[in-house]
Amino acid sequence: MRKIPYAQLFLVSVLLGGCSHIETPRYEGPARAFESSFESLDDFTDFFIVPPGDYASSHELSSERAHEGLLSHKAWILEAREDDNDGLVYKPHRAYPTIQLHKTLEGSYRSPCLVSLWVYLDMELADRSPGIDDWFSFITLSPDSSDSWTRTVLVNLDPEGYLKLVHVPRQGEQERIFQVDAASDPSGSQLFPYRTWVRLDVYIDLDADEGYAKLWQNGSLLSHALVEGGRGALAQAHFGMYAAAAVEAGSVYNDSLRIVEIGSEAEALELMAR
């Protein structure tokens, strides 16, 4: 059985999923920011929330551990959804609130944006060759305001252990300008650290002609790629449990989420340093 890349599976699901609506920004006022420390579900009142228990996963606001405040968002897997991942099957675990920026009064955010999040992952990811390796996705960003999410940029982790940008430069592709991996990091110092709080920062520019994204882990650049298919706006995003179907157990905590409209990468670096 040949190994089927995760990106290919996602592309097939998108093609079957319906029409897209790639957003163009219409807001012209001061820079905006969406922030949540997951102290209240009121932060997500106007947005879609995956019902707890669907997709063999669940989620809640939890006091078990928090990076700031009293609560964080906890999501966990109830059981595996697929045992063998044979063929073009796409049945991932899902448990998260969405942030539908296009539903806010001023509409989708203008890019570039800086997306910052603290995460704590307790999970084992397996190499299931032949078949589909396990994967976990921390961040999903989309210029598409439809329910199909046909164009996305993700921050993923796989059994290799290094965070990477996915669906770059185009949907279903994984071509990067720069990527930390085992060959460039022989000491393993940039491997994703499980069971501790980790800060993720993503700079994303969805410009129609010169779009690109960069990903930092605890302040260190791990991945850089061109991004095509946008029209200048970030329409929606989600964070929480989004993982391969075969994963049997595990949990993730999210805290201190911030999405900010910014003017440049230099401004993003300055904001990250505060």
Solvent accessible surface area in square Angstrom, and as a share of the most:
residue,aa,sasa,rsa
1,M,127,0.57
2,R,151,0.55
3,K,86,0.36
4,I,9,0.05
5,P,66,0.41
6,Y,20,0.08
7,A,2,0.02
8,Q,58,0.26
9,L,6,0.03
10,F,14,0.06
11,L,59,0.29
12,V,41,0.24
13,S,34,0.22
14,V,16,0.09
15,L,132,0.66
16,L,151,0.75
17,G,47,0.45
18,G,48,0.46
19,C,116,0.69
20,S,55,0.36
21,H,105,0.47
22,I,27,0.14
23,E,26,0.12
24,T,88,0.51
25,P,42,0.26
26,R,162,0.59
27,Y,41,0.15
28,E,161,0.72
29,G,28,0.27
30,P,111,0.70
31,A,72,0.56
32,R,30,0.11
33,A,55,0.43
34,F,26,0.11
35,E,112,0.50
36,S,7,0.04
37,S,30,0.19
38,F,3,0.01
39,E,67,0.30
40,S,42,0.27
41,L,100,0.50
42,D,110,0.57
43,D,51,0.27
44,F,1,0.00
45,T,99,0.58
46,D,107,0.55
47,F,24,0.10
48,F,107,0.45
49,I,54,0.27
50,V,4,0.02
51,P,64,0.40
52,P,86,0.54
53,G,38,0.36
54,D,61,0.32
55,Y,89,0.34
56,A,19,0.15
57,S,0,0.00
58,S,16,0.10
59,H,15,0.07
60,E,87,0.39
61,L,40,0.20
62,S,6,0.04
63,S,88,0.57
64,E,108,0.48
65,R,86,0.31
66,A,34,0.27
67,H,71,0.32
68,E,79,0.35
69,G,58,0.56
70,L,143,0.71
71,L,44,0.22
72,S,0,0.00
73,H,4,0.02
74,K,30,0.13
75,A,0,0.00
76,W,65,0.23
77,I,11,0.06
78,L,96,0.48
79,E,110,0.49
80,A,29,0.22
81,R,81,0.29
82,E,32,0.14
83,D,135,0.70
84,D,91,0.47
85,N,7,0.04
86,D,78,0.40
87,G,30,0.29
88,L,92,0.46
89,V,36,0.21
90,Y,45,0.17
91,K,94,0.40
92,P,6,0.03
93,H,0,0.00
94,R,50,0.18
95,A,1,0.00
96,Y,10,0.04
97,P,4,0.03
98,T,5,0.03
99,I,1,0.01
100,Q,10,0.04
101,L,1,0.00
102,H,40,0.18
103,K,106,0.45
104,T,42,0.24
105,L,158,0.79
106,E,60,0.27
107,G,2,0.02
108,S,4,0.03
109,Y,12,0.05
110,R,59,0.22
111,S,21,0.13
112,P,21,0.13
113,C,0,0.00
114,L,0,0.00
115,V,0,0.00
116,S,6,0.04
117,L,0,0.00
118,W,60,0.21
119,V,0,0.00
120,Y,27,0.10
121,L,0,0.00
122,D,55,0.28
123,M,5,0.02
124,E,126,0.57
125,L,23,0.12
126,A,40,0.31
127,D,92,0.48
128,R,80,0.29
129,S,72,0.46
130,P,84,0.53
131,G,2,0.02
132,I,7,0.04
133,D,36,0.18
134,D,1,0.00
135,W,13,0.04
136,F,0,0.00
137,S,2,0.01
138,F,2,0.01
139,I,1,0.00
140,T,4,0.02
141,L,2,0.01
142,S,0,0.00
143,P,1,0.01
144,D,0,0.00
145,S,16,0.10
146,S,27,0.17
147,D,132,0.68
148,S,29,0.19
149,W,37,0.13
150,T,20,0.12
151,R,17,0.06
152,T,1,0.00
153,V,2,0.01
154,L,0,0.00
155,V,1,0.01
156,N,6,0.03
157,L,0,0.00
158,D,35,0.18
159,P,48,0.30
160,E,82,0.37
161,G,10,0.10
162,Y,5,0.02
163,L,0,0.00
164,K,24,0.10
165,L,0,0.00
166,V,3,0.02
167,H,0,0.00
168,V,0,0.00
169,P,12,0.08
170,R,104,0.38
171,Q,26,0.12
172,G,21,0.20
173,E,49,0.22
174,Q,73,0.32
175,E,107,0.48
176,R,63,0.23
177,I,101,0.51
178,F,84,0.35
179,Q,37,0.17
180,V,13,0.08
181,D,47,0.24
182,A,61,0.48
183,A,94,0.73
184,S,71,0.46
185,D,12,0.06
186,P,122,0.77
187,S,95,0.61
188,G,22,0.21
189,S,80,0.52
190,Q,48,0.21
191,L,77,0.38
192,F,8,0.03
193,P,46,0.29
194,Y,68,0.26
195,R,111,0.40
196,T,61,0.35
197,W,52,0.18
198,V,0,0.00
199,R,45,0.16
200,L,0,0.00
201,D,1,0.01
202,V,0,0.00
203,Y,6,0.02
204,I,1,0.00
205,D,23,0.12
206,L,2,0.01
207,D,57,0.30
208,A,64,0.50
209,D,133,0.69
210,E,136,0.61
211,G,4,0.04
212,Y,47,0.18
213,A,0,0.00
214,K,32,0.13
215,L,0,0.00
216,W,14,0.05
217,Q,9,0.04
218,N,83,0.43
219,G,51,0.49
220,S,42,0.27
221,L,59,0.29
222,L,0,0.00
223,S,0,0.00
224,H,33,0.15
225,A,0,0.00
226,L,92,0.46
227,V,2,0.01
228,E,70,0.31
229,G,42,0.41
230,G,5,0.05
231,R,140,0.51
232,G,14,0.14
233,A,0,0.00
234,L,0,0.00
235,A,0,0.00
236,Q,1,0.01
237,A,0,0.00
238,H,7,0.03
239,F,5,0.02
240,G,2,0.02
241,M,0,0.00
242,Y,3,0.01
243,A,0,0.00
244,A,3,0.02
245,A,8,0.06
246,A,3,0.02
247,V,3,0.01
248,E,118,0.53
249,A,65,0.50
250,G,19,0.18
251,S,16,0.10
252,V,1,0.00
253,Y,6,0.02
254,N,2,0.01
255,D,0,0.00
256,S,21,0.13
257,L,2,0.01
258,R,59,0.21
259,I,0,0.00
260,V,19,0.11
261,E,5,0.02
262,I,14,0.07
263,G,59,0.56
264,S,47,0.30
265,E,37,0.17
266,A,72,0.56
267,E,78,0.35
268,A,0,0.00
269,L,80,0.40
270,E,102,0.46
271,L,22,0.11
272,M,26,0.12
273,A,90,0.69
274,R,201,0.73
